[in-house]
């Protein structure tokens, strides 16, 4: 499985998670939103690691344009990948044809990666909380 196919499969698993739930409306948009949030978590953890390692507090008070650009850099390509001309339907149709055993293995990998991203962010904030910031202000 290449990176592109793995990315599509992440979308597929999230789509199926929402589509099989009680509120299955807009499942494709919810899946894309979760992918966007995961990328925001990755970017945020990089910033937090940088802050924890260098012990320099990054000031984003006047950087709303940078934050907006980062979110747009994530959301626009995802929109073009999944929703422009409804490509998400082809992705779902393709992965629906996979055998059950392959779904179980790949699904486990997807959920482990998602959990690693979330735990990475939590760990980054934990590292930052261990710093005595009064020494650096």
C-alpha positions as CSV (number, residue, x, y, z in Angstrom):
1,X,0.0,0.0,0.0
2,X,1.5,3.3,-1.0
3,X,1.0,6.6,0.9
4,X,-1.8,7.9,-1.4
5,X,-3.8,4.6,-0.9
6,X,-3.2,4.7,2.9
7,X,-4.4,8.3,3.0
8,X,-7.5,7.3,1.0
9,X,-8.0,4.3,3.4
10,X,-7.8,6.6,6.4
11,X,-10.7,8.6,4.8
12,X,-12.6,5.4,4.1
13,X,-12.3,4.1,7.6
14,X,-13.4,7.4,9.1
15,X,-16.3,7.6,6.6
16,X,-17.5,4.1,7.5
17,X,-17.2,4.9,11.2
18,X,-19.5,7.9,10.7
19,X,-21.7,6.2,8.1
20,X,-22.5,3.3,10.4
21,X,-23.2,5.6,13.4
22,X,-26.6,7.0,14.5
23,X,-26.0,10.3,12.8
24,X,-24.9,9.2,9.3
25,X,-25.6,12.4,7.5
26,X,-22.6,14.2,5.9
27,X,-20.3,11.3,6.8
28,X,-17.9,12.3,4.0
29,X,-17.5,15.8,5.5
30,X,-17.0,14.5,9.0
31,X,-14.3,12.1,7.8
32,X,-12.5,15.0,6.1
33,X,-12.9,17.2,9.2
34,X,-11.3,14.5,11.3
35,X,-8.3,14.3,8.9
36,X,-8.0,18.0,9.0
37,X,-8.0,18.0,12.8
38,X,-5.3,15.2,12.8
39,X,-3.1,17.4,10.7
40,X,-3.7,20.4,13.0
41,X,-2.7,18.1,15.9
42,X,0.5,17.2,14.1
43,X,1.3,20.9,13.5
44,X,0.4,21.8,17.1
45,X,2.6,19.0,18.5
46,X,5.6,20.3,16.4
47,X,5.1,23.8,17.9
48,X,4.7,22.4,21.4
49,X,7.9,20.2,21.0
50,X,9.8,23.2,19.7
51,X,8.6,25.3,22.7
52,X,9.5,22.5,25.2
53,X,13.0,21.9,23.7
54,X,14.0,25.5,23.1
55,X,12.1,26.9,26.1
56,X,11.1,29.8,24.0
57,X,7.4,30.7,24.0
58,X,6.1,31.2,20.5
59,X,3.8,34.3,20.3
60,X,0.9,33.8,18.0
61,X,-1.1,36.8,19.1
62,X,-0.6,38.7,15.8
63,X,-0.3,35.7,13.6
64,X,-3.9,34.9,12.8
65,X,-3.0,35.0,9.1
66,X,-0.3,32.3,9.6
67,X,-2.8,30.1,11.5
68,X,-5.5,30.7,8.9
69,X,-3.0,29.9,6.1
70,X,-2.0,26.6,7.8
71,X,-5.6,25.5,8.2
72,X,-6.3,26.5,4.6
73,X,-3.1,24.6,3.5
74,X,-4.7,21.5,5.1
75,X,-8.4,22.0,4.2
76,X,-8.2,23.0,0.6
77,X,-6.1,20.0,-0.7
78,X,-8.4,17.7,1.3
79,X,-11.4,19.3,-0.3
80,X,-9.9,18.9,-3.7
81,X,-8.9,15.3,-3.0
82,X,-12.2,14.1,-1.5
83,X,-15.0,16.4,-2.5
84,X,-14.2,18.1,-5.8
85,X,-16.3,16.1,-8.3
86,X,-17.3,13.7,-5.5
87,X,-14.2,11.6,-5.6
88,X,-15.0,10.3,-2.2
89,X,-17.7,8.0,-3.7
90,X,-15.1,6.3,-5.9
91,X,-12.8,5.9,-2.9
92,X,-15.6,4.3,-0.8
93,X,-16.6,2.0,-3.8
94,X,-13.0,0.9,-4.3
95,X,-12.4,0.0,-0.7
96,X,-15.8,-1.7,-0.2
97,X,-14.5,-4.4,-2.7
98,X,-11.6,-5.3,-0.4
99,X,-11.8,-8.7,1.4
100,X,-12.7,-8.6,5.1
101,X,-9.2,-9.8,6.3
102,X,-7.5,-7.0,4.6
103,X,-9.9,-4.5,6.1
104,X,-9.2,-5.8,9.6
105,X,-5.4,-5.5,9.2
106,X,-5.5,-2.1,7.5
107,X,-8.2,-0.8,9.8
108,X,-6.1,-1.7,12.9
109,X,-3.1,0.2,11.4
110,X,-5.3,3.2,10.7
111,X,-6.6,3.3,14.3
112,X,-3.1,2.9,15.7
113,X,-1.9,5.8,13.6
114,X,-4.8,8.0,14.8
115,X,-4.2,7.1,18.4
116,X,-0.4,7.8,18.0
117,X,-1.1,11.2,16.7
118,X,-3.5,12.0,19.6
119,X,-1.1,10.6,22.2
120,X,1.8,12.4,20.6
121,X,0.0,15.7,21.1
122,X,-0.9,14.8,24.7
123,X,2.7,13.8,25.4
124,X,4.0,17.0,23.9
125,X,1.8,19.1,26.2
126,X,2.9,16.9,29.1
127,X,6.6,17.7,28.3
128,X,5.8,21.4,28.2
129,X,4.0,21.2,31.5
130,X,7.1,19.9,33.2
131,X,9.0,23.1,32.4
132,X,9.3,25.7,35.1
133,X,8.4,28.7,32.9
134,X,9.0,31.3,35.7
135,X,12.8,30.8,35.0
136,X,12.4,31.8,31.4
137,X,10.1,34.9,31.5
